[in-house]
Amino acid sequence: MLVYLANIALLLSWGYFLLVKHPSNKNRKIFCAIAAIQWILISGLRSESIGADTENYGRHFYAMRNVSLQDQLQLCWDYIFHGVDANDPGFYLLVKLFQYVCNDYRAFLFFVSAVFMIPMAVWIYRNSAMPCLSFIIYSILFYSFFSVTGYRQTIATALIVFIGYKYVKERKLGAFLIIAFVAFMIHKSSIVFIPYYFIANLEIKQPYVSVVTAAIVVVTILGRRIYEPIATFLGFGSKDIFENSVGGTGTFVFLMLTVCALAILLYPIIQKRRSDTNFLYNQLFLTTLTTLLVIHVDYP
């Protein structure tokens, strides 16, 4: 815990000196680079006992030494073209390819962290008006998963969100779909981001906002009746949002809905400050709806 608190303290310090005292585009870049390096070091140097799946992924990493590249490629082929049931074979193909470079699991921890943190840092540098706040939000809300636990989801997110976003803005469908396919092979949950390409440019007008609001209300009320089949296919766990109501899933869903509501209320102000409000708001709407995948409520 002290390491995480020290990391946040350092981020605030770098943010003050580089972004507040001496603001410049160069210092924004330096800050994002330093923040990424800090998180790569924390994630890569952590004990294998830290993280729910760290040791389990380690066992899979070493087990892949006994799997030939040809067999793993065949499994990927069968998964794509013959519907063979396999657990994200693209990830284990990546593990096998990595082992041709290095057989050390510690090096793989650094690799996974860098694959996520570098694109995220670049994304924050290019798109965030407040880079320090962006990294603080990550450090508080998301580090425990993306820097500690979910390797497959971590890599898939880096590809489909942080790299794919560039092709969404540039309207390069072919490049985006290639990225989406690779991400899907690594973790199929990345499929939920694909609709973003087609809605990213929708104008934020009152009728559209009303439809989105109605959709959020309907999904929130119906819960698993709508999403459980999708969640099962994507491999999401489901929890009762009222379970452990002081924290966890229910709290996070409540926060997402609150952020979405505030964003809608503040749209006139934000629109005047940014030229990419359509991209940002449509991403927020899609994120809010897909976040509700975790809802699992029994209704009478």
C-alpha positions as CSV (number, residue, x, y, z in Angstrom):
1,M,0.0,0.0,0.0
2,L,2.9,2.4,0.8
3,V,4.2,1.9,-2.7
4,Y,0.9,2.9,-4.3
5,L,0.6,5.9,-2.0
6,A,4.2,6.9,-2.8
7,N,3.4,6.6,-6.5
8,I,0.4,8.9,-6.2
9,A,2.5,11.4,-4.2
10,L,5.1,11.4,-6.9
11,L,2.5,11.8,-9.6
12,L,1.2,14.9,-7.8
13,S,4.7,16.3,-7.4
14,W,5.6,15.8,-11.0
15,G,2.3,17.2,-12.0
16,Y,2.8,20.4,-9.9
17,F,6.4,21.1,-11.2
18,L,5.8,20.0,-14.8
19,L,2.2,21.0,-15.5
20,V,1.5,23.8,-13.1
21,K,4.8,25.6,-12.4
22,H,6.3,25.1,-15.9
23,P,3.5,24.2,-18.3
24,S,4.5,23.3,-21.8
25,N,3.8,20.7,-24.4
26,K,7.2,19.2,-23.8
27,N,6.6,19.0,-20.1
28,R,3.2,17.3,-20.7
29,K,5.1,14.7,-22.7
30,I,7.7,14.3,-20.0
31,F,5.1,13.9,-17.3
32,C,3.2,11.2,-19.2
33,A,6.4,9.4,-19.8
34,I,7.4,9.5,-16.1
35,A,4.0,8.4,-15.0
36,A,4.0,5.4,-17.4
37,I,7.5,4.4,-16.2
38,Q,6.4,4.5,-12.6
39,W,3.5,2.2,-13.2
40,I,5.5,-0.1,-15.4
41,L,8.1,-0.5,-12.6
42,I,5.4,-1.1,-10.0
43,S,3.6,-3.7,-12.1
44,G,6.7,-5.4,-13.4
45,L,8.5,-5.6,-10.0
46,R,5.6,-6.7,-7.9
47,S,5.7,-10.0,-6.1
48,E,4.0,-13.0,-7.9
49,S,1.8,-13.3,-4.8
50,I,0.2,-9.9,-5.6
51,G,-2.8,-10.1,-7.9
52,A,-5.5,-12.7,-8.0
53,D,-4.2,-14.3,-11.2
54,T,-0.5,-13.5,-11.2
55,E,0.6,-17.0,-10.0
56,N,-1.9,-18.7,-12.2
57,Y,-0.7,-16.8,-15.3
58,G,2.8,-17.8,-14.2
59,R,1.9,-21.5,-14.3
60,H,0.3,-21.0,-17.8
61,F,3.4,-19.1,-18.9
62,Y,5.8,-22.0,-18.0
63,A,3.3,-24.6,-19.3
64,M,3.5,-23.0,-22.7
65,R,7.1,-24.0,-23.0
66,N,5.8,-27.5,-23.7
67,V,3.4,-26.4,-26.4
68,S,4.7,-26.0,-29.9
69,L,4.1,-22.9,-32.0
70,Q,2.5,-25.0,-34.7
71,D,0.0,-26.5,-32.2
72,Q,-0.9,-23.1,-30.9
73,L,-1.3,-21.7,-34.4
74,Q,-3.5,-24.6,-35.3
75,L,-5.7,-24.0,-32.2
76,C,-6.1,-20.3,-33.3
77,W,-7.1,-21.5,-36.7
78,D,-9.6,-24.0,-35.4
79,Y,-11.0,-21.3,-33.0
80,I,-11.6,-18.9,-35.9
81,F,-12.8,-21.2,-38.6
82,H,-14.2,-24.3,-36.9
83,G,-15.6,-22.8,-33.7
84,V,-13.4,-24.9,-31.4
85,D,-13.9,-23.9,-27.8
86,A,-10.7,-22.3,-26.6
87,N,-9.8,-19.8,-23.9
88,D,-8.5,-16.7,-25.8
89,P,-5.9,-18.6,-27.9
90,G,-4.5,-15.4,-29.2
91,F,-3.1,-14.5,-25.8
92,Y,-1.3,-17.9,-25.5
93,L,0.1,-17.5,-29.0
94,L,1.5,-14.2,-27.9
95,V,3.0,-15.9,-24.8
96,K,4.6,-18.5,-27.1
97,L,6.0,-15.9,-29.4
98,F,7.4,-13.9,-26.4
99,Q,9.2,-17.1,-25.2
100,Y,11.2,-17.1,-28.4
101,V,12.7,-13.8,-27.1
102,C,12.7,-14.5,-23.4
103,N,11.7,-17.4,-21.2
104,D,11.5,-15.4,-18.0
105,Y,8.1,-14.7,-16.4
106,R,9.3,-11.5,-14.7
107,A,10.2,-10.1,-18.1
108,F,6.7,-11.0,-19.3
109,L,5.2,-9.0,-16.4
110,F,7.2,-6.0,-17.6
111,F,6.1,-6.7,-21.2
112,V,2.4,-6.8,-20.3
113,S,2.7,-3.7,-18.2
114,A,4.5,-1.8,-21.0
115,V,2.1,-2.9,-23.7
116,F,-0.7,-1.3,-21.7
117,M,0.9,1.7,-20.1
118,I,2.7,3.1,-23.1
119,P,-0.4,3.3,-25.3
120,M,-2.4,4.7,-22.3
121,A,0.2,7.3,-21.7
122,V,0.2,8.3,-25.4
123,W,-3.6,8.5,-25.3
124,I,-3.6,10.6,-22.2
125,Y,-1.0,12.9,-23.7
126,R,-3.0,13.4,-26.9
127,N,-6.5,13.6,-25.5
128,S,-6.5,14.6,-21.8
129,A,-6.7,18.3,-20.8
130,M,-5.5,17.3,-17.3
131,P,-2.9,14.4,-17.6
132,C,-2.1,14.3,-13.9
133,L,-5.8,13.9,-13.0
134,S,-6.1,11.2,-15.7
135,F,-3.2,9.2,-14.1
136,I,-4.6,9.7,-10.6
137,I,-8.0,8.4,-11.7
138,Y,-6.2,5.3,-13.1
139,S,-4.1,4.9,-10.0
140,I,-7.2,5.0,-7.8
141,L,-9.8,3.1,-9.8
142,F,-8.2,0.8,-12.4
143,Y,-4.6,-0.1,-11.4
144,S,-5.8,-3.1,-9.3
145,F,-7.0,-4.8,-12.4
146,F,-5.0,-3.5,-15.4
147,S,-1.6,-3.3,-13.5
148,V,-2.0,-6.4,-11.3
149,T,-4.5,-9.0,-12.5
150,G,-6.1,-9.3,-16.0
151,Y,-3.3,-9.8,-18.5
152,R,-5.5,-10.8,-21.4
153,Q,-8.0,-8.0,-20.8
154,T,-5.1,-5.6,-20.2
155,I,-3.5,-6.3,-23.6
156,A,-6.9,-6.4,-25.4
157,T,-7.9,-3.0,-23.9
158,A,-4.6,-1.4,-24.9
159,L,-5.2,-2.5,-28.5
160,I,-8.9,-1.9,-29.0
161,V,-9.2,1.3,-26.9
162,F,-5.9,3.2,-26.8
163,I,-4.6,2.2,-30.3
164,G,-8.0,1.6,-31.9
165,Y,-9.2,5.1,-30.9
166,K,-6.7,6.6,-33.3
167,Y,-8.2,4.8,-36.2
168,V,-11.7,5.7,-35.1
169,K,-10.8,9.4,-35.2
170,E,-9.1,9.0,-38.6
171,R,-12.1,6.9,-39.9
172,K,-9.9,4.0,-41.0
173,L,-12.3,1.1,-40.7
174,G,-9.9,-1.5,-42.1
175,A,-7.1,-0.7,-39.6
176,F,-9.6,-0.6,-36.8
177,L,-11.1,-4.0,-37.6
178,I,-7.7,-5.6,-37.8
179,I,-6.9,-4.2,-34.4
180,A,-10.3,-5.3,-33.1
181,F,-9.7,-8.9,-34.5
182,V,-6.3,-9.2,-32.8
183,A,-7.8,-7.8,-29.5
184,F,-10.7,-10.3,-29.8
185,M,-8.3,-13.2,-30.2
186,I,-6.5,-12.1,-27.0
187,H,-9.7,-11.5,-25.0
188,K,-13.2,-11.6,-26.6
189,S,-14.6,-8.9,-24.2
190,S,-13.0,-6.4,-26.6
191,I,-15.9,-6.9,-29.0
192,V,-17.9,-4.5,-26.9
193,F,-15.8,-1.6,-28.2
194,I,-16.4,-2.3,-31.9
195,P,-19.8,-0.4,-32.1
196,Y,-17.9,2.7,-31.0
197,Y,-16.5,3.1,-34.5
198,F,-20.0,3.5,-35.9
199,I,-21.4,5.9,-33.3
200,A,-18.3,8.0,-32.5
201,N,-19.3,10.9,-34.8
202,L,-23.0,11.0,-33.8
203,E,-23.9,14.6,-32.8
204,I,-24.9,15.1,-29.2
205,K,-28.3,16.6,-29.6
206,Q,-31.3,16.4,-27.3
207,P,-33.2,13.6,-29.1
208,Y,-30.1,11.4,-29.1
209,V,-29.3,12.1,-25.5
210,S,-33.0,11.2,-24.6
211,V,-32.6,7.9,-26.4
212,V,-29.3,7.1,-24.6
213,T,-30.8,8.1,-21.3
214,A,-33.9,5.8,-21.9
215,A,-31.6,2.9,-22.9
216,I,-29.5,3.3,-19.7
217,V,-32.7,3.3,-17.6
218,V,-34.1,0.2,-19.4
219,V,-30.8,-1.7,-19.1
220,T,-30.5,-0.7,-15.4
221,I,-34.0,-1.9,-14.7
222,L,-33.9,-5.1,-16.7
223,G,-30.3,-6.0,-15.7
224,R,-29.4,-9.6,-16.5
225,R,-32.5,-10.2,-18.6
226,I,-30.8,-8.2,-21.3
227,Y,-27.2,-8.7,-20.6
228,E,-26.6,-12.1,-19.0
229,P,-26.4,-14.0,-22.3
230,I,-24.0,-11.4,-23.6
231,A,-22.0,-11.3,-20.4
232,T,-21.8,-15.1,-20.4
233,F,-20.4,-15.1,-24.0
234,L,-17.9,-12.4,-23.2
235,G,-16.7,-14.1,-20.0
236,F,-17.8,-11.4,-17.6
237,G,-18.7,-12.4,-14.0
238,S,-21.9,-11.1,-12.7
239,K,-22.8,-9.9,-9.2
240,D,-25.7,-8.5,-7.4
241,I,-25.1,-4.8,-7.4
242,F,-26.8,-4.6,-4.0
243,E,-24.4,-7.1,-2.6
244,N,-21.7,-5.4,-0.4
245,S,-23.4,-2.1,-1.1
246,V,-20.7,-0.1,0.6
247,G,-18.3,-0.8,-2.2
248,G,-17.5,-3.0,-5.2
249,T,-19.6,-3.4,-8.3
250,G,-22.7,-1.5,-7.1
251,T,-20.6,1.5,-6.1
252,F,-18.8,1.5,-9.4
253,V,-22.0,1.3,-11.4
254,F,-23.4,4.2,-9.3
255,L,-20.3,6.3,-10.0
256,M,-20.5,5.6,-13.7
257,L,-24.1,6.6,-13.9
258,T,-23.3,9.8,-11.9
259,V,-20.4,10.7,-14.1
260,C,-22.6,10.2,-17.2
261,A,-25.4,12.4,-15.7
262,L,-23.0,15.2,-14.8
263,A,-21.4,15.0,-18.3
264,I,-24.8,15.5,-19.9
265,L,-25.6,18.4,-17.7
266,L,-22.2,20.1,-18.3
267,Y,-22.3,19.4,-22.1
268,P,-22.7,23.1,-23.1
269,I,-19.7,24.1,-21.1
270,I,-17.5,21.2,-22.3
271,Q,-18.5,21.7,-25.9
272,K,-17.1,25.2,-25.8
273,R,-13.7,24.0,-24.5
274,R,-13.1,20.9,-26.7
275,S,-13.6,20.2,-30.4
276,D,-13.8,16.4,-29.9
277,T,-16.9,16.3,-27.7
278,N,-18.8,13.9,-30.0
279,F,-16.0,11.4,-29.7
280,L,-15.7,11.7,-26.0
281,Y,-19.4,11.7,-25.2
282,N,-20.2,8.7,-27.4
283,Q,-17.4,6.8,-25.8
284,L,-18.9,7.7,-22.4
285,F,-22.3,6.5,-23.4
286,L,-21.0,3.2,-24.8
287,T,-18.9,2.7,-21.6
288,T,-21.8,3.4,-19.4
289,L,-24.0,0.9,-21.1
290,T,-21.4,-1.8,-21.2
291,T,-20.5,-1.2,-17.6
292,L,-24.0,-2.3,-16.8
293,L,-23.0,-5.8,-18.0
294,V,-22.0,-6.5,-14.4
295,I,-25.5,-6.0,-13.1
296,H,-27.1,-9.2,-11.9
297,V,-30.4,-8.5,-10.1
298,D,-33.3,-10.9,-9.5
299,Y,-36.6,-9.4,-10.1
300,P,-40.0,-10.8,-8.9
